[in-house]
Amino acid sequence: MTNLTGMFFAIVGGILWGVSGVCGQFLFQNKEVTAGWLVPVRLLFAGFFLLCYFLIRDRKQAVEVWKDRRNARDVVIYGFAGLMFCQFSYFQTIEWSNAGTATVIEYLGPALIVVYVCISARRRPEAKEVVSVLLALGGIFLIATHGNPSTLVLSQKALIMGLLSAVSVVIYTVQPERLLKQFHAPLILAWGMLIGGIALCAVFQPWKHMPVLDSQMLAVLFYIIVFGTMAGFSMYMHSVKLIGSVKASLFACVEPVAATLLSAVWMKVRFTAVDLLGFLMILATIFILAIPTGKTK
């Protein structure tokens, strides 16, 4: 039952994320919104509402994280280098390209985690890890150039920001491991989102560049904050706790599929066969990395 619950949360969380990315693309293209406005608003409100829930439910536990200096430092790092960096780079890539492409590029993260683990542990990569990294590199090459190294199909700034979003996934995944062993995942998310949102508000000052908040805009923004952020992140982190990061990331890879399909249907984005091949190569890395090594203890 635990496995089924974990699978359910990972899949639903991935779908909510994918739809959220396309909602962001809709705002960028139709409502004169920028990533510099959307991301701080998204993080600030989602973090505030989540934190209010914990303060009402158990105020002592909500502030417990700040009583230890190392925990406090890790939460601040997670808020800046994890959530803030991850969310801004992801939505900026969407603004400069589209939700499907941005989401798939972000899924280079697992391959980069393999590189990080091998370097930090000073060990040689396994065969499946080498294959995964090569597939990921091949996939990003096809997406960026369509197979012709002399041309860049994806804009340079979108490619660079997309690669930064993949790097941010590594930080987002690895950095809070110690915190998650001590506290509820949504609580760490709440503080991280609030910290990241406040920092981005200080930089971009979204109140100075307010878009027209019509009913359509408010409905999409509500989905992004409540379902795409609060519910999506909480479900995914809970699935990690139930079934582990490997299985959770495997089932959550429904996110780029949802983002690509919705981008094509709703936003009328046209993907070529080469694009789709690049997408498949990158997503294949998740499945390959999930294959058991066959080693016994």
Secondary structure, 3 states (H helix, E strand, C coil): CHHHHHHHHHHHHHHHHHHHHHHHHHHHHHCCCCHHHHHHHHHHHHHHHHHHHHHHHCHHHHHHHHHCHHHHHHHHHHHHHHHHHHHHHHHHHHHHCCHHHHHHHHCCHHHHHHHHHHHHHCCCCCHHHHHHHHHHHHHHHHHHHCCCCCCCCCCHHHHHHHHHHHHHHHHHHHCCHHHHCCCCHHHHHHHHHHHHHHHHHHHHCHHHCCCCCCHHHHHHHHHHHHHHHHHHHHHHHHHHHHHCHHHHHHHHCHHHHHHHHHHHHCCCCCCCHHHHHHHHHHHHHHHHHCCCCCCCC
